[in-house]
């Protein structure tokens, strides 16, 4: 095996695009996943213009056929996967829980939870062929039950985003369960908290740059074999669940 191969979902913009850029800059061949071909191809074109090694893969994490087609395509092209960054995510409910609809709640879980589950399951056979697989679930400090329950918490957003916060809490549970199951296969699974990062998701109100937000997911994607698994981390260290 020569270079590492990574798949990043939701790679056409924001933190996912920057994770792709930083991984490729470190010599990883990055498969940039995007649901929209035009947006995905454009992001690939932009990074290739900077001499980075990237390819486009069409993948809508809410669509089982799309995810299965992407996994078949990666198998055909490369035969294995070393790094999966489950980055694609949505935040729809910038208001109190009482205003949330069941539909928006379900839509959020379909992307942020079932989307990650769907993609992880589909790519597990390819990750197992790596021998040193890494899965990074891009979570959020807002997924922390401890922080949400703490009246003195410094969370940037409070009393909003029930669907989003609970989806990231569920994602963190997925991290723990897959990490335990896959330990014997040499696969490490961790959650990354990028911090409040200026992207389209929050109308660029975040206080951190995408370069800062992408740094921890990238570190976890490149963990050595003696690195941690089943944790949630930000660039200041281990975080509370
Ligand atoms: P963003 O700029 O809105 O980017 C989200 C990405 O996810 C886009 O590429 C989007 O594609 C993609 N996506 C959404 N639904 C998808 C689907 N069904 N299938 C495939 N791709 C899909 O947001 P971001 O801030 O970079 O967020 C990236 C991740 O970081 C998310 O998981 C988010 O929850 C997490 N996060 C962000 C912050 C923050 O402050 N920004 C903080 C903590 C965690 P389209 O362009 O096609 O919509």
Boltz pocket constraint, residues with backbone or C-beta under 6 A from the ligand:
constraints:
  - pocket:
      binder: B
      contacts: [[A, 9], [A, 10], [A, 11], [A, 12], [A, 13], [A, 14], [A, 15], [A, 16], [A, 33], [A, 34], [A, 35], [A, 36], [A, 39], [A, 59], [A, 60], [A, 61], [A, 62], [A, 86], [A, 87], [A, 88], [A, 89], [A, 90], [A, 111], [A, 115], [A, 138], [A, 139], [A, 140], [A, 141], [A, 192], [A, 193], [A, 194], [A, 195], [A, 196], [A, 197], [A, 198], [A, 199], [A, 200], [A, 201], [A, 202], [A, 206]]
      max_distance: 6.0
